[in-house]
Amino acid sequence: MYIPARFSPILFSALLSAIMVCIVSAFVLAISQGIHTGFAGQWFKSCITTWPIAFPTVAIVAPMVRRIVGRLTR
């Protein structure tokens, strides 16, 4: 199954934001509350509630960051 190339920016934003949310929320939860019995459920709830914010943020910010990187590198 392939996704048309025109959807690449959306797919990139979805995957990057999902990966970042999973990693960061697990890290913050482990640091603030430790790994405990309900950790997995709490982590999943954290991911589900923060991803709707992370996805559009990455979708909006990524093109700007690419332009900045393009100006700073040769």
HTML snippet that shows the backbone in 3Dmol.js (N, CA, C, O; Angstrom):
<script src="https://3Dmol.org/build/3Dmol-min.js"></script>
<div id="view" style="width:600px;height:400px;position:relative"></div>
<script>
const pdb = `
ATOM      1  N   MET A   1       0.838  -1.177   0.000  1.00  0.00           N
ATOM      2  CA  MET A   1       0.000   0.000   0.000  1.00  0.00           C
ATOM      3  C   MET A   1       0.889   1.249   0.000  1.00  0.00           C
ATOM      4  O   MET A   1       1.746   1.417   0.868  1.00  0.00           O
ATOM      5  N   TYR A   2       0.675   2.094  -0.959  1.00  0.00           N
ATOM      6  CA  TYR A   2       1.434   3.338  -1.044  1.00  0.00           C
ATOM      7  C   TYR A   2       0.494   4.526  -0.915  1.00  0.00           C
ATOM      8  O   TYR A   2      -0.665   4.479  -1.327  1.00  0.00           O
ATOM      9  N   ILE A   3       1.019   5.568  -0.344  1.00  0.00           N
ATOM     10  CA  ILE A   3       0.284   6.822  -0.217  1.00  0.00           C
ATOM     11  C   ILE A   3       0.844   7.771  -1.272  1.00  0.00           C
ATOM     12  O   ILE A   3       2.062   7.853  -1.430  1.00  0.00           O
ATOM     13  N   PRO A   4      -0.008   8.487  -1.994  1.00  0.00           N
ATOM     14  CA  PRO A   4       0.495   9.407  -3.013  1.00  0.00           C
ATOM     15  C   PRO A   4       1.469  10.431  -2.434  1.00  0.00           C
ATOM     16  O   PRO A   4       1.305  10.888  -1.303  1.00  0.00           O
ATOM     17  N   ALA A   5       2.475  10.781  -3.214  1.00  0.00           N
ATOM     18  CA  ALA A   5       3.544  11.680  -2.757  1.00  0.00           C
ATOM     19  C   ALA A   5       3.021  13.050  -2.330  1.00  0.00           C
ATOM     20  O   ALA A   5       3.649  13.723  -1.513  1.00  0.00           O
ATOM     21  N   ARG A   6       1.895  13.461  -2.867  1.00  0.00           N
ATOM     22  CA  ARG A   6       1.372  14.789  -2.501  1.00  0.00           C
ATOM     23  C   ARG A   6       0.980  14.862  -1.022  1.00  0.00           C
ATOM     24  O   ARG A   6       0.842  15.950  -0.464  1.00  0.00           O
ATOM     25  N   PHE A   7       0.805  13.708  -0.401  1.00  0.00           N
ATOM     26  CA  PHE A   7       0.471  13.672   1.021  1.00  0.00           C
ATOM     27  C   PHE A   7       1.708  13.548   1.919  1.00  0.00           C
ATOM     28  O   PHE A   7       1.574  13.387   3.132  1.00  0.00           O
ATOM     29  N   SER A   8       2.885  13.619   1.346  1.00  0.00           N
ATOM     30  CA  SER A   8       4.129  13.472   2.118  1.00  0.00           C
ATOM     31  C   SER A   8       4.236  14.439   3.295  1.00  0.00           C
ATOM     32  O   SER A   8       4.583  14.004   4.393  1.00  0.00           O
ATOM     33  N   PRO A   9       3.952  15.738   3.117  1.00  0.00           N
ATOM     34  CA  PRO A   9       4.068  16.645   4.277  1.00  0.00           C
ATOM     35  C   PRO A   9       3.129  16.274   5.416  1.00  0.00           C
ATOM     36  O   PRO A   9       3.507  16.376   6.583  1.00  0.00           O
ATOM     37  N   ILE A  10       1.918  15.848   5.098  1.00  0.00           N
ATOM     38  CA  ILE A  10       0.963  15.464   6.143  1.00  0.00           C
ATOM     39  C   ILE A  10       1.417  14.180   6.832  1.00  0.00           C
ATOM     40  O   ILE A  10       1.363  14.079   8.057  1.00  0.00           O
ATOM     41  N   LEU A  11       1.861  13.204   6.049  1.00  0.00           N
ATOM     42  CA  LEU A  11       2.343  11.948   6.619  1.00  0.00           C
ATOM     43  C   LEU A  11       3.575  12.187   7.488  1.00  0.00           C
ATOM     44  O   LEU A  11       3.689  11.619   8.575  1.00  0.00           O
ATOM     45  N   PHE A  12       4.490  13.021   7.017  1.00  0.00           N
ATOM     46  CA  PHE A  12       5.675  13.375   7.795  1.00  0.00           C
ATOM     47  C   PHE A  12       5.263  13.980   9.132  1.00  0.00           C
ATOM     48  O   PHE A  12       5.770  13.580  10.180  1.00  0.00           O
ATOM     49  N   SER A  13       4.344  14.942   9.097  1.00  0.00           N
ATOM     50  CA  SER A  13       3.892  15.606  10.322  1.00  0.00           C
ATOM     51  C   SER A  13       3.211  14.631  11.269  1.00  0.00           C
ATOM     52  O   SER A  13       3.427  14.681  12.480  1.00  0.00           O
ATOM     53  N   ALA A  14       2.394  13.749  10.723  1.00  0.00           N
ATOM     54  CA  ALA A  14       1.692  12.776  11.562  1.00  0.00           C
ATOM     55  C   ALA A  14       2.664  11.825  12.247  1.00  0.00           C
ATOM     56  O   ALA A  14       2.566  11.586  13.451  1.00  0.00           O
ATOM     57  N   LEU A  15       3.604  11.284  11.476  1.00  0.00           N
ATOM     58  CA  LEU A  15       4.560  10.327  12.047  1.00  0.00           C
ATOM     59  C   LEU A  15       5.513  10.995  13.034  1.00  0.00           C
ATOM     60  O   LEU A  15       5.736  10.480  14.130  1.00  0.00           O
ATOM     61  N   LEU A  16       6.070  12.133  12.651  1.00  0.00           N
ATOM     62  CA  LEU A  16       7.008  12.817  13.545  1.00  0.00           C
ATOM     63  C   LEU A  16       6.329  13.221  14.844  1.00  0.00           C
ATOM     64  O   LEU A  16       6.884  13.015  15.923  1.00  0.00           O
ATOM     65  N   SER A  17       5.136  13.793  14.752  1.00  0.00           N
ATOM     66  CA  SER A  17       4.456  14.223  15.970  1.00  0.00           C
ATOM     67  C   SER A  17       4.067  13.032  16.841  1.00  0.00           C
ATOM     68  O   SER A  17       4.165  13.113  18.066  1.00  0.00           O
ATOM     69  N   ALA A  18       3.633  11.937  16.240  1.00  0.00           N
ATOM     70  CA  ALA A  18       3.268  10.751  17.028  1.00  0.00           C
ATOM     71  C   ALA A  18       4.481  10.173  17.756  1.00  0.00           C
ATOM     72  O   ALA A  18       4.397   9.822  18.933  1.00  0.00           O
ATOM     73  N   ILE A  19       5.599  10.077  17.053  1.00  0.00           N
ATOM     74  CA  ILE A  19       6.822   9.547  17.674  1.00  0.00           C
ATOM     75  C   ILE A  19       7.291  10.460  18.803  1.00  0.00           C
ATOM     76  O   ILE A  19       7.636   9.991  19.888  1.00  0.00           O
ATOM     77  N   MET A  20       7.302  11.760  18.540  1.00  0.00           N
ATOM     78  CA  MET A  20       7.756  12.714  19.565  1.00  0.00           C
ATOM     79  C   MET A  20       6.844  12.695  20.788  1.00  0.00           C
ATOM     80  O   MET A  20       7.326  12.685  21.921  1.00  0.00           O
ATOM     81  N   VAL A  21       5.535  12.688  20.567  1.00  0.00           N
ATOM     82  CA  VAL A  21       4.586  12.665  21.683  1.00  0.00           C
ATOM     83  C   VAL A  21       4.785  11.416  22.528  1.00  0.00           C
ATOM     84  O   VAL A  21       4.789  11.495  23.756  1.00  0.00           O
ATOM     85  N   CYS A  22       4.948  10.269  21.889  1.00  0.00           N
ATOM     86  CA  CYS A  22       5.140   9.019  22.638  1.00  0.00           C
ATOM     87  C   CYS A  22       6.406   9.062  23.488  1.00  0.00           C
ATOM     88  O   CYS A  22       6.386   8.684  24.659  1.00  0.00           O
ATOM     89  N   ILE A  23       7.490   9.515  22.903  1.00  0.00           N
ATOM     90  CA  ILE A  23       8.763   9.546  23.623  1.00  0.00           C
ATOM     91  C   ILE A  23       8.751  10.580  24.742  1.00  0.00           C
ATOM     92  O   ILE A  23       9.113  10.279  25.880  1.00  0.00           O
ATOM     93  N   VAL A  24       8.335  11.792  24.414  1.00  0.00           N
ATOM     94  CA  VAL A  24       8.376  12.878  25.405  1.00  0.00           C
ATOM     95  C   VAL A  24       7.390  12.633  26.540  1.00  0.00           C
ATOM     96  O   VAL A  24       7.723  12.856  27.704  1.00  0.00           O
ATOM     97  N   SER A  25       6.189  12.180  26.220  1.00  0.00           N
ATOM     98  CA  SER A  25       5.224  11.953  27.293  1.00  0.00           C
ATOM     99  C   SER A  25       5.664  10.818  28.218  1.00  0.00           C
ATOM    100  O   SER A  25       5.459  10.894  29.429  1.00  0.00           O
ATOM    101  N   ALA A  26       6.265   9.772  27.661  1.00  0.00           N
ATOM    102  CA  ALA A  26       6.777   8.690  28.509  1.00  0.00           C
ATOM    103  C   ALA A  26       7.903   9.198  29.409  1.00  0.00           C
ATOM    104  O   ALA A  26       7.963   8.855  30.589  1.00  0.00           O
ATOM    105  N   PHE A  27       8.784  10.009  28.853  1.00  0.00           N
ATOM    106  CA  PHE A  27       9.904  10.554  29.627  1.00  0.00           C
ATOM    107  C   PHE A  27       9.403  11.450  30.757  1.00  0.00           C
ATOM    108  O   PHE A  27       9.814  11.297  31.907  1.00  0.00           O
ATOM    109  N   VAL A  28       8.514  12.384  30.423  1.00  0.00           N
ATOM    110  CA  VAL A  28       8.011  13.318  31.438  1.00  0.00           C
ATOM    111  C   VAL A  28       7.226  12.572  32.512  1.00  0.00           C
ATOM    112  O   VAL A  28       7.363  12.868  33.699  1.00  0.00           O
ATOM    113  N   LEU A  29       6.424  11.628  32.113  1.00  0.00           N
ATOM    114  CA  LEU A  29       5.644  10.859  33.081  1.00  0.00           C
ATOM    115  C   LEU A  29       6.561  10.046  33.994  1.00  0.00           C
ATOM    116  O   LEU A  29       6.330   9.991  35.202  1.00  0.00           O
ATOM    117  N   ALA A  30       7.586   9.419  33.442  1.00  0.00           N
ATOM    118  CA  ALA A  30       8.519   8.624  34.248  1.00  0.00           C
ATOM    119  C   ALA A  30       9.305   9.509  35.216  1.00  0.00           C
ATOM    120  O   ALA A  30       9.543   9.127  36.362  1.00  0.00           O
ATOM    121  N   ILE A  31       9.704  10.685  34.749  1.00  0.00           N
ATOM    122  CA  ILE A  31      10.459  11.598  35.622  1.00  0.00           C
ATOM    123  C   ILE A  31       9.571  12.159  36.735  1.00  0.00           C
ATOM    124  O   ILE A  31       9.992  12.241  37.889  1.00  0.00           O
ATOM    125  N   SER A  32       8.347  12.542  36.383  1.00  0.00           N
ATOM    126  CA  SER A  32       7.499  13.205  37.372  1.00  0.00           C
ATOM    127  C   SER A  32       6.817  12.235  38.342  1.00  0.00           C
ATOM    128  O   SER A  32       6.633  12.564  39.513  1.00  0.00           O
ATOM    129  N   GLN A  33       6.440  11.041  37.866  1.00  0.00           N
ATOM    130  CA  GLN A  33       5.692  10.139  38.735  1.00  0.00           C
ATOM    131  C   GLN A  33       6.345   8.780  38.920  1.00  0.00           C
ATOM    132  O   GLN A  33       5.894   7.980  39.739  1.00  0.00           O
ATOM    133  N   GLY A  34       7.393   8.515  38.172  1.00  0.00           N
ATOM    134  CA  GLY A  34       8.029   7.210  38.249  1.00  0.00           C
ATOM    135  C   GLY A  34       7.239   6.175  37.459  1.00  0.00           C
ATOM    136  O   GLY A  34       6.101   6.414  37.056  1.00  0.00           O
ATOM    137  N   ILE A  35       7.855   5.040  37.250  1.00  0.00           N
ATOM    138  CA  ILE A  35       7.176   3.951  36.552  1.00  0.00           C
ATOM    139  C   ILE A  35       6.422   3.138  37.597  1.00  0.00           C
ATOM    140  O   ILE A  35       7.016   2.561  38.508  1.00  0.00           O
ATOM    141  N   HIS A  36       5.115   3.105  37.448  1.00  0.00           N
ATOM    142  CA  HIS A  36       4.247   2.474  38.438  1.00  0.00           C
ATOM    143  C   HIS A  36       3.239   1.569  37.742  1.00  0.00           C
ATOM    144  O   HIS A  36       3.283   1.408  36.522  1.00  0.00           O
ATOM    145  N   THR A  37       2.344   0.987  38.501  1.00  0.00           N
ATOM    146  CA  THR A  37       1.397   0.014  37.981  1.00  0.00           C
ATOM    147  C   THR A  37       0.525   0.577  36.861  1.00  0.00           C
ATOM    148  O   THR A  37       0.305  -0.110  35.863  1.00  0.00           O
ATOM    149  N   GLY A  38       0.033   1.779  36.990  1.00  0.00           N
ATOM    150  CA  GLY A  38      -0.843   2.361  35.980  1.00  0.00           C
ATOM    151  C   GLY A  38      -0.118   3.183  34.938  1.00  0.00           C
ATOM    152  O   GLY A  38      -0.738   3.967  34.220  1.00  0.00           O
ATOM    153  N   PHE A  39       1.198   3.010  34.849  1.00  0.00           N
ATOM    154  CA  PHE A  39       2.018   3.836  33.949  1.00  0.00           C
ATOM    155  C   PHE A  39       1.564   3.739  32.495  1.00  0.00           C
ATOM    156  O   PHE A  39       1.407   4.766  31.835  1.00  0.00           O
ATOM    157  N   ALA A  40       1.354   2.540  31.991  1.00  0.00           N
ATOM    158  CA  ALA A  40       1.010   2.362  30.575  1.00  0.00           C
ATOM    159  C   ALA A  40      -0.300   3.057  30.218  1.00  0.00           C
ATOM    160  O   ALA A  40      -0.390   3.721  29.185  1.00  0.00           O
ATOM    161  N   GLY A  41      -1.305   2.908  31.059  1.00  0.00           N
ATOM    162  CA  GLY A  41      -2.587   3.555  30.807  1.00  0.00           C
ATOM    163  C   GLY A  41      -2.494   5.065  30.863  1.00  0.00           C
ATOM    164  O   GLY A  41      -3.071   5.766  30.032  1.00  0.00           O
ATOM    165  N   GLN A  42      -1.770   5.555  31.840  1.00  0.00           N
ATOM    166  CA  GLN A  42      -1.594   7.001  31.979  1.00  0.00           C
ATOM    167  C   GLN A  42      -0.782   7.552  30.807  1.00  0.00           C
ATOM    168  O   GLN A  42      -1.076   8.635  30.302  1.00  0.00           O
ATOM    169  N   TRP A  43       0.228   6.816  30.377  1.00  0.00           N
ATOM    170  CA  TRP A  43       1.052   7.222  29.232  1.00  0.00           C
ATOM    171  C   TRP A  43       0.211   7.272  27.968  1.00  0.00           C
ATOM    172  O   TRP A  43       0.310   8.224  27.193  1.00  0.00           O
ATOM    173  N   PHE A  44      -0.625   6.246  27.750  1.00  0.00           N
ATOM    174  CA  PHE A  44      -1.490   6.214  26.569  1.00  0.00           C
ATOM    175  C   PHE A  44      -2.450   7.399  26.575  1.00  0.00           C
ATOM    176  O   PHE A  44      -2.637   8.046  25.544  1.00  0.00           O
ATOM    177  N   LYS A  45      -3.054   7.689  27.715  1.00  0.00           N
ATOM    178  CA  LYS A  45      -3.973   8.826  27.825  1.00  0.00           C
ATOM    179  C   LYS A  45      -3.243  10.131  27.535  1.00  0.00           C
ATOM    180  O   LYS A  45      -3.786  11.019  26.878  1.00  0.00           O
ATOM    181  N   SER A  46      -2.019  10.246  28.024  1.00  0.00           N
ATOM    182  CA  SER A  46      -1.217  11.438  27.760  1.00  0.00           C
ATOM    183  C   SER A  46      -0.928  11.593  26.273  1.00  0.00           C
ATOM    184  O   SER A  46      -1.002  12.697  25.732  1.00  0.00           O
ATOM    185  N   CYS A  47      -0.602  10.494  25.620  1.00  0.00           N
ATOM    186  CA  CYS A  47      -0.329  10.545  24.170  1.00  0.00           C
ATOM    187  C   CYS A  47      -1.563  10.954  23.389  1.00  0.00           C
ATOM    188  O   CYS A  47      -1.483  11.788  22.487  1.00  0.00           O
ATOM    189  N   ILE A  48      -2.697  10.375  23.730  1.00  0.00           N
ATOM    190  CA  ILE A  48      -3.946  10.655  23.015  1.00  0.00           C
ATOM    191  C   ILE A  48      -4.382  12.105  23.195  1.00  0.00           C
ATOM    192  O   ILE A  48      -4.937  12.701  22.272  1.00  0.00           O
ATOM    193  N   THR A  49      -4.140  12.674  24.363  1.00  0.00           N
ATOM    194  CA  THR A  49      -4.576  14.047  24.606  1.00  0.00           C
ATOM    195  C   THR A  49      -3.611  15.091  24.056  1.00  0.00           C
ATOM    196  O   THR A  49      -4.028  16.210  23.758  1.00  0.00           O
ATOM    197  N   THR A  50      -2.340  14.755  23.917  1.00  0.00           N
ATOM    198  CA  THR A  50      -1.375  15.749  23.429  1.00  0.00           C
ATOM    199  C   THR A  50      -1.124  15.674  21.928  1.00  0.00           C
ATOM    200  O   THR A  50      -0.692  16.663  21.336  1.00  0.00           O
ATOM    201  N   TRP A  51      -1.379  14.537  21.298  1.00  0.00           N
ATOM    202  CA  TRP A  51      -1.107  14.419  19.864  1.00  0.00           C
ATOM    203  C   TRP A  51      -1.930  15.388  19.017  1.00  0.00           C
ATOM    204  O   TRP A  51      -1.400  15.922  18.044  1.00  0.00           O
ATOM    205  N   PRO A  52      -3.204  15.642  19.341  1.00  0.00           N
ATOM    206  CA  PRO A  52      -3.949  16.616  18.534  1.00  0.00           C
ATOM    207  C   PRO A  52      -3.359  18.028  18.562  1.00  0.00           C
ATOM    208  O   PRO A  52      -3.655  18.832  17.678  1.00  0.00           O
ATOM    209  N   ILE A  53      -2.551  18.334  19.534  1.00  0.00           N
ATOM    210  CA  ILE A  53      -1.853  19.625  19.571  1.00  0.00           C
ATOM    211  C   ILE A  53      -0.539  19.517  18.799  1.00  0.00           C
ATOM    212  O   ILE A  53      -0.182  20.421  18.044  1.00  0.00           O
ATOM    213  N   ALA A  54       0.172  18.421  18.987  1.00  0.00           N
ATOM    214  CA  ALA A  54       1.486  18.247  18.361  1.00  0.00           C
ATOM    215  C   ALA A  54       1.394  18.143  16.839  1.00  0.00           C
ATOM    216  O   ALA A  54       2.233  18.708  16.137  1.00  0.00           O
ATOM    217  N   PHE A  55       0.397  17.437  16.320  1.00  0.00           N
ATOM    218  CA  PHE A  55       0.292  17.220  14.881  1.00  0.00           C
ATOM    219  C   PHE A  55       0.164  18.527  14.095  1.00  0.00           C
ATOM    220  O   PHE A  55       0.971  18.759  13.194  1.00  0.00           O
ATOM    221  N   PRO A  56      -0.805  19.385  14.391  1.00  0.00           N
ATOM    222  CA  PRO A  56      -0.866  20.631  13.618  1.00  0.00           C
ATOM    223  C   PRO A  56       0.330  21.547  13.871  1.00  0.00           C
ATOM    224  O   PRO A  56       0.734  22.307  12.990  1.00  0.00           O
ATOM    225  N   THR A  57       0.894  21.471  15.081  1.00  0.00           N
ATOM    226  CA  THR A  57       2.076  22.282  15.365  1.00  0.00           C
ATOM    227  C   THR A  57       3.226  21.879  14.454  1.00  0.00           C
ATOM    228  O   THR A  57       3.874  22.741  13.861  1.00  0.00           O
ATOM    229  N   VAL A  58       3.488  20.591  14.336  1.00  0.00           N
ATOM    230  CA  VAL A  58       4.554  20.119  13.451  1.00  0.00           C
ATOM    231  C   VAL A  58       4.230  20.465  12.000  1.00  0.00           C
ATOM    232  O   VAL A  58       5.115  20.872  11.248  1.00  0.00           O
ATOM    233  N   ALA A  59       2.970  20.309  11.604  1.00  0.00           N
ATOM    234  CA  ALA A  59       2.579  20.607  10.232  1.00  0.00           C
ATOM    235  C   ALA A  59       2.825  22.071   9.884  1.00  0.00           C
ATOM    236  O   ALA A  59       3.192  22.388   8.753  1.00  0.00           O
ATOM    237  N   ILE A  60       2.628  22.953  10.841  1.00  0.00           N
ATOM    238  CA  ILE A  60       2.823  24.390  10.605  1.00  0.00           C
ATOM    239  C   ILE A  60       4.290  24.783  10.735  1.00  0.00           C
ATOM    240  O   ILE A  60       4.791  25.583   9.944  1.00  0.00           O
ATOM    241  N   VAL A  61       4.971  24.232  11.715  1.00  0.00           N
ATOM    242  CA  VAL A  61       6.348  24.649  12.019  1.00  0.00           C
ATOM    243  C   VAL A  61       7.386  24.011  11.091  1.00  0.00           C
ATOM    244  O   VAL A  61       8.392  24.650  10.781  1.00  0.00           O
ATOM    245  N   ALA A  62       7.174  22.787  10.645  1.00  0.00           N
ATOM    246  CA  ALA A  62       8.184  22.071   9.843  1.00  0.00           C
ATOM    247  C   ALA A  62       8.623  22.829   8.592  1.00  0.00           C
ATOM    248  O   ALA A  62       9.825  22.910   8.340  1.00  0.00           O
ATOM    249  N   PRO A  63       7.707  23.389   7.794  1.00  0.00           N
ATOM    250  CA  PRO A  63       8.171  24.134   6.615  1.00  0.00           C
ATOM    251  C   PRO A  63       9.037  25.348   6.970  1.00  0.00           C
ATOM    252  O   PRO A  63       9.997  25.659   6.265  1.00  0.00           O
ATOM    253  N   MET A  64       8.693  26.028   8.063  1.00  0.00           N
ATOM    254  CA  MET A  64       9.503  27.179   8.498  1.00  0.00           C
ATOM    255  C   MET A  64      10.890  26.719   8.924  1.00  0.00           C
ATOM    256  O   MET A  64      11.890  27.357   8.595  1.00  0.00           O
ATOM    257  N   VAL A  65      10.949  25.628   9.646  1.00  0.00           N
ATOM    258  CA  VAL A  65      12.242  25.103  10.101  1.00  0.00           C
ATOM    259  C   VAL A  65      13.088  24.665   8.909  1.00  0.00           C
ATOM    260  O   VAL A  65      14.298  24.891   8.895  1.00  0.00           O
ATOM    261  N   ARG A  66      12.467  24.044   7.913  1.00  0.00           N
ATOM    262  CA  ARG A  66      13.212  23.650   6.710  1.00  0.00           C
ATOM    263  C   ARG A  66      13.806  24.864   6.007  1.00  0.00           C
ATOM    264  O   ARG A  66      14.947  24.820   5.548  1.00  0.00           O
ATOM    265  N   ARG A  67      13.033  25.955   5.921  1.00  0.00           N
ATOM    266  CA  ARG A  67      13.561  27.185   5.298  1.00  0.00           C
ATOM    267  C   ARG A  67      14.722  27.755   6.096  1.00  0.00           C
ATOM    268  O   ARG A  67      15.723  28.176   5.517  1.00  0.00           O
ATOM    269  N   ILE A  68      14.602  27.774   7.404  1.00  0.00           N
ATOM    270  CA  ILE A  68      15.676  28.295   8.267  1.00  0.00           C
ATOM    271  C   ILE A  68      16.934  27.441   8.107  1.00  0.00           C
ATOM    272  O   ILE A  68      18.035  27.974   7.972  1.00  0.00           O
ATOM    273  N   VAL A  69      16.771  26.133   8.122  1.00  0.00           N
ATOM    274  CA  VAL A  69      17.915  25.226   7.946  1.00  0.00           C
ATOM    275  C   VAL A  69      18.539  25.439   6.561  1.00  0.00           C
ATOM    276  O   VAL A  69      19.761  25.423   6.420  1.00  0.00           O
ATOM    277  N   GLY A  70      17.708  25.634   5.559  1.00  0.00           N
ATOM    278  CA  GLY A  70      18.222  25.889   4.215  1.00  0.00           C
ATOM    279  C   GLY A  70      19.049  27.152   4.131  1.00  0.00           C
ATOM    280  O   GLY A  70      20.021  27.212   3.379  1.00  0.00           O
ATOM    281  N   ARG A  71      18.671  28.165   4.898  1.00  0.00           N
ATOM    282  CA  ARG A  71      19.434  29.422   4.926  1.00  0.00           C
ATOM    283  C   ARG A  71      20.721  29.312   5.724  1.00  0.00           C
ATOM    284  O   ARG A  71      21.694  30.010   5.442  1.00  0.00           O
ATOM    285  N   LEU A  72      20.726  28.436   6.720  1.00  0.00           N
ATOM    286  CA  LEU A  72      21.894  28.310   7.592  1.00  0.00           C
ATOM    287  C   LEU A  72      22.927  27.312   7.089  1.00  0.00           C
ATOM    288  O   LEU A  72      24.058  27.291   7.574  1.00  0.00           O
ATOM    289  N   THR A  73      22.551  26.494   6.129  1.00  0.00           N
ATOM    290  CA  THR A  73      23.467  25.468   5.634  1.00  0.00           C
ATOM    291  C   THR A  73      23.743  25.687   4.156  1.00  0.00           C
ATOM    292  O   THR A  73      22.998  26.369   3.452  1.00  0.00           O
ATOM    293  N   ARG A  74      24.825  25.095   3.716  1.00  0.00           N
ATOM    294  CA  ARG A  74      25.178  25.157   2.294  1.00  0.00           C
ATOM    295  C   ARG A  74      25.553  23.791   1.808  1.00  0.00           C
ATOM    296  O   ARG A  74      25.885  23.622   0.635  1.00  0.00           O
TER     297      ARG A  74
END
`;
const viewer = $3Dmol.createViewer("view");
viewer.addModel(pdb, "pdb");
viewer.setStyle({}, {cartoon: {color: "spectrum"}});
viewer.zoomTo();
viewer.render();
</script>
